[in-house]
Amino acid sequence: MKIIVDANIVYSGILNSNGKIGDLLINSQKYFKFISPEFLRHEIRSKYEKIARASGMSLESVMETEYLVCKDINFISEEQINHEFWDEAFDLVKDIDLKDIQYVAFAKQFKCKIWSGDKKLTTGLTSKGFDKIVTTNDLVAIRDKK
């Protein structure tokens, strides 16, 4: 099962690699194929110091944890997404949050769901009939059944 992973999920996994989200990202490669836009890798690295302050970890620990959390995520260039999916994604997120356009475009391109903890995004998309959202608890349940 392919899953688009959004930034808040990765941040949560780094901040608490022993929690549900961290466990899913680190120990679910048999069950899920995690995909994320390439820009996410750069976004995380630009916030190492902020993550270190928030978590109390050293910069080195943040980098090690990022590697552990992200090792099974397939980072894909945004350039590989068809223009039609960018247009459809824009229409869906334009009044929610344009920063999330790439997750919706990826979900459309790869015909899969978005794993996000962003309530504004998930609620907004659901209200527009976009049902390609999966929660942490959904993924735990799916993995536990297999």
N, CA, C and O of each residue as an XYZ file, in Angstrom:
584
protein
N       0.848     -1.176      0.000
C       0.000      0.000      0.000
C       0.893      1.238      0.000
O       1.749      1.391      0.871
N       0.693      2.119     -0.976
C       1.460      3.360     -1.061
C       0.806      4.435     -0.195
O      -0.417      4.569     -0.157
N       1.651      5.193      0.495
C       1.182      6.259      1.379
C       2.048      7.496      1.164
O       3.276      7.409      1.195
N       1.409      8.652      0.947
C       2.128      9.923      0.879
C       2.295     10.427      2.314
O       1.317     10.578      3.046
N       3.530     10.681      2.702
C       3.840     11.134      4.062
C       4.047     12.640      4.041
O       4.838     13.150      3.247
N       3.336     13.355      4.913
C       3.513     14.804      4.926
C       4.475     15.235      6.035
O       4.853     14.441      6.897
N       4.855     16.492      5.991
C       5.923     17.007      6.854
C       5.626     16.846      8.338
O       6.522     16.487      9.102
N       4.400     17.100      8.763
C       4.143     17.021     10.197
C       4.293     15.598     10.718
O       4.613     15.408     11.891
N       4.073     14.608      9.884
C       4.275     13.215     10.274
C       5.768     12.952     10.483
O       6.158     12.336     11.475
N       6.590     13.412      9.562
C       8.031     13.201      9.690
C       8.571     13.934     10.916
O       9.372     13.375     11.666
N       8.138     15.183     11.128
C       8.577     15.915     12.316
C       8.187     15.167     13.586
O       8.994     15.044     14.508
N       6.958     14.670     13.639
C       6.508     13.922     14.820
C       7.352     12.671     15.024
O       7.698     12.324     16.154
N       7.676     12.004     13.938
C       8.512     10.803     14.021
C       9.900     11.106     14.546
O      10.463     10.322     15.311
N      10.458     12.239     14.141
C      11.785     12.630     14.622
C      11.710     13.037     16.094
O      12.569     12.659     16.892
N      10.694     13.799     16.445
C      10.556     14.263     17.827
C      10.307     13.127     18.811
O      10.708     13.204     19.973
N       9.646     12.073     18.344
C       9.371     10.928     19.212
C       9.454      9.650     18.397
O       8.433      9.101     17.981
N      10.651      9.187     18.174
C      10.841      8.007     17.329
C      10.315      6.733     17.984
O      10.153      5.718     17.307
N      10.048      6.768     19.276
C       9.515      5.596     19.976
C       7.984      5.594     20.034
O       7.388      4.633     20.521
N       7.349      6.646     19.549
C       5.886      6.728     19.553
C       5.285      5.978     18.376
O       6.000      5.336     17.606
N       3.967      6.063     18.242
C       3.243      5.370     17.170
C       3.748      5.762     15.789
O       3.985      4.911     14.932
N       3.909      7.078     15.587
C       4.321      7.564     14.261
C       5.733      7.110     13.946
O       6.000      6.604     12.856
N       6.635      7.289     14.894
C       8.012      6.837     14.692
C       8.070      5.350     14.408
O       8.789      4.907     13.513
N       7.305      4.573     15.182
C       7.267      3.126     14.984
C       6.770      2.770     13.584
O       7.340      1.904     12.920
N       5.721      3.430     13.146
C       5.201      3.152     11.803
C       6.235      3.462     10.725
O       6.442      2.668      9.807
N       6.878      4.614     10.838
C       7.862      5.002      9.828
C       9.080      4.077      9.825
O       9.643      3.785      8.770
N       9.473      3.626     10.991
C      10.695      2.830     11.116
C      10.454      1.340     10.859
O      11.336      0.654     10.342
N       9.281      0.840     11.211
C       9.065     -0.613     11.218
C       7.938     -1.111     10.324
O       7.349     -2.153     10.613
N       7.626     -0.409      9.263
C       6.469     -0.823      8.450
C       6.785     -1.035      6.979
O       5.868     -1.080      6.160
N       8.048     -1.166      6.624
C       8.394     -1.294      5.209
C       7.812     -2.539      4.565
O       7.679     -2.583      3.342
N       7.459     -3.556      5.349
C       6.823     -4.757      4.797
C       5.372     -4.499      4.393
O       4.810     -5.228      3.576
N       4.777     -3.465      4.963
C       3.346     -3.225      4.809
C       3.005     -2.008      3.942
O       1.991     -1.990      3.244
N       3.868     -0.998      4.003
C       3.576      0.261      3.320
C       4.779      0.721      2.513
O       5.930      0.480      2.879
N       4.482      1.389      1.406
C       5.521      2.055      0.627
C       5.307      3.548      0.846
O       4.372      4.136      0.303
N       6.179      4.152      1.641
C       6.058      5.567      1.956
C       6.707      6.410      0.869
O       7.812      6.125      0.409
N       5.988      7.459      0.469
C       6.442      8.369     -0.582
C       6.310      9.789     -0.053
O       5.368     10.111      0.671
N       7.258     10.627     -0.421
C       7.169     12.036     -0.040
C       7.873     12.893     -1.083
O       8.800     12.436     -1.752
N       7.426     14.137     -1.217
C       8.102     15.047     -2.142
C       9.544     15.312     -1.698
O       9.831     15.375     -0.503
N      10.419     15.461     -2.644
C      11.843     15.711     -2.376
C      12.052     16.939     -1.491
O      12.964     16.952     -0.664
N      11.227     17.961     -1.653
C      11.428     19.194     -0.879
C      11.359     18.934      0.620
O      11.955     19.675      1.401
N      10.637     17.887      1.034
C      10.494     17.600      2.459
C      11.843     17.325      3.104
O      12.095     17.745      4.233
N      12.702     16.625      2.393
C      14.045     16.329      2.920
C      14.789     17.639      3.210
O      15.446     17.763      4.243
N      14.687     18.597      2.315
C      15.356     19.890      2.499
C      14.704     20.699      3.613
O      15.384     21.384      4.377
N      13.380     20.613      3.696
C      12.654     21.333      4.739
C      13.065     20.837      6.129
O      13.278     21.637      7.041
N      13.174     19.534      6.283
C      13.583     18.956      7.570
C      14.978     19.437      7.932
O      15.213     19.890      9.052
N      15.890     19.341      7.000
C      17.278     19.708      7.277
C      17.426     21.194      7.604
O      18.320     21.580      8.356
N      16.555     22.019      7.044
C      16.630     23.451      7.350
C      16.109     23.757      8.757
O      16.296     24.860      9.270
N      15.459     22.775      9.367
C      14.885     22.987     10.704
C      15.538     22.123     11.776
O      14.957     21.917     12.841
N      16.739     21.616     11.508
C      17.439     20.790     12.494
C      17.545     21.491     13.855
O      17.253     20.894     14.892
N      17.962     22.751     13.840
C      18.168     23.457     15.110
C      16.851     23.626     15.865
O      16.809     23.458     17.084
N      15.795     23.952     15.161
C      14.476     24.099     15.789
C      14.027     22.766     16.396
O      13.497     22.733     17.506
N      14.241     21.675     15.665
C      13.881     20.346     16.160
C      14.722     20.005     17.387
O      14.210     19.458     18.364
N      15.999     20.327     17.335
C      16.881     20.045     18.472
C      16.407     20.802     19.717
O      16.357     20.232     20.806
N      16.062     22.074     19.559
C      15.572     22.852     20.706
C      14.269     22.287     21.249
O      14.094     22.171     22.462
N      13.358     21.939     20.355
C      12.048     21.437     20.778
C      12.139     20.071     21.457
O      11.354     19.758     22.352
N      13.094     19.273     21.026
C      13.198     17.899     21.526
C      14.209     17.739     22.654
O      14.156     16.768     23.409
N      15.134     18.697     22.766
C      16.210     18.551     23.744
C      17.323     17.635     23.249
O      18.239     17.303     24.003
N      17.247     17.227     21.986
C      18.288     16.369     21.406
C      19.436     17.228     20.885
O      19.262     18.411     20.592
N      20.594     16.620     20.778
C      21.717     17.293     20.132
C      21.454     17.301     18.622
O      20.625     16.540     18.123
N      22.170     18.168     17.906
C      22.038     18.192     16.445
C      22.394     16.832     15.847
O      21.756     16.369     14.901
N      23.403     16.212     16.404
C      23.815     14.894     15.911
C      22.694     13.871     16.107
O      22.441     13.053     15.222
N      22.030     13.912     17.244
C      20.914     12.993     17.498
C      19.749     13.261     16.565
O      19.094     12.328     16.100
N      19.487     14.529     16.288
C      18.412     14.874     15.350
C      18.732     14.275     13.982
O      17.857     13.685     13.348
N      19.976     14.419     13.520
C      20.360     13.883     12.212
C      20.258     12.357     12.183
O      19.798     11.780     11.198
N      20.685     11.711     13.258
C      20.605     10.252     13.326
C      19.151      9.786     13.324
O      18.803      8.814     12.654
N      18.313     10.483     14.074
C      16.900     10.122     14.147
C      16.212     10.387     12.814
O      15.367      9.604     12.380
N      16.575     11.488     12.167
C      16.014     11.771     10.842
C      16.347     10.636      9.883
O      15.485     10.183      9.131
N      17.580     10.182      9.907
C      17.967      9.078      9.027
C      17.105      7.847      9.312
O      16.582      7.223      8.389
N      16.963      7.507     10.573
C      16.194      6.331     10.971
C      14.729      6.446     10.536
O      14.158      5.494     10.004
N      14.132      7.608     10.765
C      12.725      7.842     10.447
C      12.494      7.896      8.935
O      11.447      7.462      8.454
N      13.454      8.421      8.190
C      13.266      8.652      6.749
C      13.868      7.588      5.839
O      13.702      7.653      4.621
N      14.555      6.622      6.407
C      15.281      5.650      5.569
C      14.380      4.849      4.636
O      14.828      4.398      3.582
N      13.128      4.669      5.008
C      12.224      3.886      4.163
C      11.220      4.744      3.402
O      10.252      4.225      2.846
N      11.448      6.053      3.378
C      10.596      6.942      2.586
C      11.253      7.137      1.226
O      12.440      7.452      1.143
N      10.491      6.951      0.177
C      10.982      7.176     -1.182
C      10.711      8.642     -1.523
O       9.564      9.027     -1.751
N      11.755      9.449     -1.558
C      11.613     10.870     -1.884
C      11.646     11.029     -3.398
O      12.575     10.579     -4.067
N      10.614     11.678     -3.921
C      10.447     11.802     -5.367
C      10.388     13.278     -5.750
O       9.741     14.081     -5.078
N      11.061     13.615     -6.822
C      11.071     14.988     -7.315
C       9.678     15.418     -7.740
O       8.944     14.665     -8.380
N       9.333     16.626     -7.378
C       8.040     17.193     -7.748
C       7.897     17.319     -9.261
O       6.781     17.369     -9.778
N       9.013     17.369     -9.968
C       8.995     17.494    -11.425
C       8.388     16.272    -12.108
O       8.006     16.345    -13.276
N       8.295     15.167    -11.403
C       7.756     13.941    -11.985
C       6.230     13.891    -11.969
O       5.630     12.964    -12.512
N       5.605     14.887    -11.347
C       4.149     14.897    -11.246
C       3.561     15.582    -12.481
O       4.007     16.662    -12.869
N       2.568     14.955    -13.088
C       1.909     15.507    -14.277
C       1.210     16.827    -13.954
O       0.672     17.001    -12.860
N       1.223     17.738    -14.896
C       0.613     19.058    -14.706
C      -0.866     18.979    -14.359
O      -1.361     19.774    -13.561
N      -1.569     18.030    -14.950
C      -3.001     17.916    -14.654
C      -3.250     17.689    -13.165
O      -4.238     18.180    -12.619
N      -2.361     16.949    -12.508
C      -2.542     16.673    -11.083
C      -2.227     17.907    -10.238
O      -2.832     18.117     -9.187
N      -1.275     18.721    -10.703
C      -0.998     19.983    -10.002
C      -2.230     20.886    -10.072
O      -2.594     21.520     -9.082
N      -2.874     20.943    -11.246
C      -4.064     21.774    -11.419
C      -5.209     21.295    -10.518
O      -5.877     22.103     -9.872
N      -5.429     19.985    -10.480
C      -6.481     19.430     -9.633
C      -6.175     19.686     -8.155
O      -7.064     20.034     -7.378
N      -4.923     19.511     -7.786
C      -4.517     19.732     -6.391
C      -4.692     21.199     -6.006
O      -5.131     21.507     -4.898
N      -4.348     22.095     -6.918
C      -4.518     23.528     -6.646
C      -5.982     23.840     -6.344
O      -6.285     24.541     -5.378
N      -6.874     23.325     -7.158
C      -8.302     23.570     -6.942
C      -8.760     23.077     -5.573
O      -9.623     23.692     -4.946
N      -8.187     21.976     -5.111
C      -8.587     21.421     -3.819
C      -8.013     22.190     -2.623
O      -8.691     22.344     -1.607
N      -6.783     22.669     -2.736
C      -6.136     23.274     -1.555
C      -6.094     24.798     -1.563
O      -5.669     25.400     -0.577
N      -6.520     25.431     -2.639
C      -6.354     26.881     -2.762
C      -6.960     27.661     -1.606
O      -6.443     28.721     -1.251
N      -8.029     27.174     -1.016
C      -8.622     27.885      0.118
C      -8.384     27.158      1.452
O      -8.991     27.489      2.470
N      -7.485     26.159      1.423
C      -7.115     25.444      2.656
C      -5.701     25.871      3.051
O      -5.508     26.561      4.051
N      -4.718     25.453      2.256
C      -3.322     25.825      2.489
C      -2.515     25.431      1.257
O      -2.304     24.246      0.999
N      -2.070     26.421      0.505
C      -1.329     26.143     -0.734
C      -0.015     25.402     -0.497
O       0.516     24.781     -1.417
N       0.515     25.460      0.729
C       1.759     24.744      1.018
C       1.577     23.222      0.955
O       2.554     22.475      0.925
N       0.336     22.782      0.937
C       0.063     21.343      0.909
C      -0.274     20.818     -0.486
O      -0.662     19.659     -0.632
N      -0.132     21.646     -1.491
C      -0.500     21.259     -2.850
C       0.241     20.009     -3.326
O      -0.346     19.154     -3.989
N       1.510     19.904     -2.995
C       2.297     18.776     -3.493
C       1.806     17.442     -2.943
O       1.872     16.435     -3.647
N       1.315     17.405     -1.708
C       0.825     16.137     -1.158
C      -0.403     15.645     -1.929
O      -0.530     14.457     -2.225
N      -1.288     16.565     -2.242
C      -2.492     16.202     -2.988
C      -2.120     15.802     -4.419
O      -2.655     14.825     -4.944
N      -1.222     16.536     -5.044
C      -0.777     16.185     -6.403
C      -0.114     14.807     -6.416
O      -0.348     14.017     -7.330
N       0.701     14.519     -5.422
C       1.342     13.197     -5.338
C       0.290     12.106     -5.147
O       0.360     11.058     -5.789
N      -0.688     12.348     -4.263
C      -1.737     11.353     -4.015
C      -2.501     11.050     -5.295
O      -2.852      9.899     -5.554
N      -2.758     12.079     -6.095
C      -3.469     11.882     -7.356
C      -2.581     11.134     -8.359
O      -3.046     10.210     -9.026
N      -1.332     11.523     -8.463
C      -0.410     10.879     -9.408
C      -0.230      9.394     -9.087
O      -0.277      8.549     -9.981
N      -0.026      9.087     -7.809
C       0.290      7.712     -7.416
C      -0.940      6.913     -6.959
O      -0.826      5.756     -6.553
N      -2.120      7.554     -7.033
C      -3.380      6.896     -6.671
C      -3.295      6.260     -5.283
O      -3.528      5.064     -5.103
N      -2.958      7.095     -4.324
C      -2.816      6.604     -2.957
C      -3.289      7.650     -1.953
O      -3.740      8.731     -2.332
N      -3.182      7.319     -0.682
C      -3.680      8.196      0.375
C      -2.567      9.035      0.987
O      -1.385      8.705      0.889
N      -2.982     10.139      1.625
C      -2.071     11.043      2.327
C      -2.161     10.753      3.814
O      -3.252     10.678      4.379
N      -1.006     10.590      4.441
C      -0.920     10.435      5.890
C      -0.519     11.795      6.443
O       0.609     12.250      6.253
N      -1.452     12.431      7.123
C      -1.198     13.772      7.643
C      -1.859     13.935      9.009
O      -2.923     13.377      9.278
N      -1.205     14.706      9.851
C      -1.781     15.074     11.137
C      -2.323     16.486     11.109
O      -2.729     17.018     12.143
N      -2.334     17.100      9.939
C      -2.787     18.479      9.765
C      -4.315     18.493      9.674
O      -4.891     18.193      8.628
N      -4.953     18.844     10.782
C      -6.426     18.816     10.850
C      -7.064     19.766      9.842
O      -8.084     19.435      9.237
N      -6.470     20.941      9.660
C      -7.029     21.897      8.705
C      -7.038     21.293      7.298
O      -8.021     21.414      6.568
N      -5.941     20.648      6.933
C      -5.848     20.020      5.614
C      -6.826     18.860      5.488
O      -7.595     18.800      4.529
N      -6.804     17.954      6.433
C      -7.644     16.763      6.314
C      -9.136     17.109      6.351
O      -9.926     16.548      5.592
N      -9.511     18.025      7.228
C     -10.912     18.438      7.309
C     -11.334     19.160      6.030
O     -12.413     18.907      5.492
N     -10.479     20.054      5.552
C     -10.790     20.806      4.338
C     -10.929     19.911      3.117
O     -11.851     20.077      2.318
N     -10.011     18.963      2.977
C     -10.077     18.050      1.832
C     -11.302     17.137      1.919
O     -11.983     16.901      0.921
N     -11.569     16.632      3.108
C     -12.722     15.747      3.295
C     -14.023     16.465      2.971
O     -14.934     15.886      2.379
N     -14.103     17.732      3.364
C     -15.328     18.499      3.087
C     -15.545     18.707      1.592
O     -16.660     19.000      1.160
N     -14.483     18.556      0.799
C     -14.583     18.701     -0.654
C     -14.720     17.356     -1.365
O     -14.664     17.284     -2.593
N     -14.899     16.288     -0.579
C     -15.089     14.974     -1.169
C     -13.805     14.208     -1.452
O     -13.849     13.117     -2.020
N     -12.666     14.764     -1.064
C     -11.382     14.077     -1.251
C     -11.228     13.099     -0.086
O     -11.061     13.508      1.063
N     -11.285     11.816     -0.396
C     -11.274     10.814      0.668
C      -9.965     10.028      0.738
O      -9.920      8.942      1.316
N      -8.936     10.558      0.168
C      -7.639      9.871      0.127
C      -6.766     10.283      1.325
O      -5.613     10.681      1.163
N      -7.345     10.177      2.525
C      -6.658     10.541      3.756
C      -6.588      9.301      4.630
O      -7.545      8.530      4.699
N      -5.468      9.107      5.291
C      -5.315      7.999      6.229
C      -4.715      8.556      7.522
O      -3.851      9.432      7.486
N      -5.178      8.043      8.654
C      -4.674      8.505      9.948
C      -3.628      7.537     10.489
O      -3.452      6.430      9.980
N      -2.952      7.978     11.518
C      -1.975      7.119     12.190
C      -2.663      5.861     12.716
O      -2.155      4.753     12.543
N      -3.809      6.031     13.351
C      -4.527      4.874     13.892
C      -4.981      3.923     12.789
O      -4.976      2.708     12.984
N      -5.374      4.460     11.629
C      -5.728      3.614     10.485
C      -4.542      2.736     10.085
O      -4.696      1.535      9.862
N      -3.363      3.342      9.997
C      -2.176      2.599      9.579
C      -1.777      1.549     10.600
O      -1.376      0.445     10.232
N      -1.884      1.885     11.878
C      -1.590      0.901     12.927
C      -2.525     -0.296     12.787
O      -2.088     -1.445     12.858
N      -3.813     -0.022     12.588
C      -4.810     -1.095     12.448
C      -4.529     -1.963     11.217
O      -4.623     -3.188     11.286
N      -4.186     -1.331     10.100
C      -3.880     -2.070      8.872
C      -2.653     -2.964      9.098
O      -2.660     -4.142      8.740
N      -1.617     -2.397      9.687
C      -0.391     -3.171      9.923
C      -0.636     -4.310     10.901
O      -0.122     -5.412     10.710
N      -1.417     -4.056     11.946
C      -1.664     -5.085     12.951
C      -2.489     -6.251     12.420
O      -2.389     -7.368     12.928
N      -3.316     -5.989     11.386
C      -4.124     -7.059     10.788
C      -3.309     -7.992      9.929
O      -3.706     -9.136      9.707
N      -2.167     -7.521      9.438
C      -1.355     -8.312      8.500
C      -0.357     -9.188      9.216
O       0.401     -9.914      8.573
